[in-house]
Amino acid sequence: MNEVSTNLDLESRRATPWLILTTILWGGSFVFNKIGFREIPPVTFLFLRFLLAACMMALVCLPRLRGLNRMILKRGGMVGIALTAANLSFVIGVSGTSATRAGFLNNLFVLVVPLFCYLFWRDRVDRLTFAGLCLAVSGIIALAAGGGFSRGDIFSTVCALFIALHIISVSKVLSSGDDVYLITLVQFTTVTIIGGLLVLILPQPAFHMGPVSAGALFYCALFPTVICFTLQNTFQRYTTPTRASLIYTLDPVWSMLGGFALLGERLGLWEAFGCALVFSSVVIPLAVKLMAERRALRLYLDQQQF
């Protein structure tokens, strides 16, 4: 059993650097979205990003396209609608607030997932999660006290709800036998179709795409979309959900550093305090759960030796 435990820890260690890389790429998307929005309207940027990502994913899936069937289209489309809602609220949120604030508010999805599971399926919400929710609310109040709570902040918070719904829909709708790559392609295509319809329906200002905004668009299509989905689907299976969630809390750290370095963003005292509370509301419950997992594993291994 000790050998099994060692192998599990080794696999988790191998997965950790790749999952950290996904957080760096995701954190960068906050900054590069804001750079792209300087020339491209947010909804148009969303449409172009996923159109480009869908084309890239289609090239990856060329050998697999024969496996595309009605069930994959149905399941991928359902999950794709949730992904559309998450990304639409994301671009509206990021366009109306700082990359730093949006990053910390988006990260609340870690707490929202168990809350939704309780509301819809009556899964128990433990005390740690409840305490985290209370800390998160306190952090949002501090953010509002430090610089108001703008339309962008509201949409960034709503985005956390839709990210949670997307995560839950993936676990509830998709089957373990589904081709992950084809499902991802259908998701990207769904976002592209809905985004294209929104561009046609909603009045979009004229725009000029320069080299900087084109580079930001390419980054967002390739790295936090195609590559991050692939890395997450490949390596997250080798670690526990708690460990993965703890790693993903690094997202707002990278968005904050990117906002400081590339956008010149700065936080006031209350804003910094609010972001720290929101970050703590996610990290503290996850860290305690991770330690509990390790204790339970050690206890199990000790019992197996007798």
Secondary structure, 3 states (H helix, E strand, C coil): CHHHHHHHHHHHHHHHHHHHHHHHHHHHHHHHHHHHHCCCCHHHHHHHHHHHHHHHHHHHCHHHHHHCCHHHHHHHHHHHHHHHHHHHHHHHHHHHCCHHHHHHHHCCHHHHHHHHHHHHHCCCCCHHHHHHHHHHHHHHHHHHHHHCCCHHHHHHHHHHHHHHHHHHHHHHHCCCCCCHHHHHHHHHHHHHHHHHHHHHHCCCCCCCCCHHHHHHHHHHHHHHHHHHHHHHHHHHHHCCHHHHHHHHCCHHHHHHHHHHHHHCCCCCHHHHHHHHHHHHHHHHHHHHHHHHHHHHHHHHHHHHCC
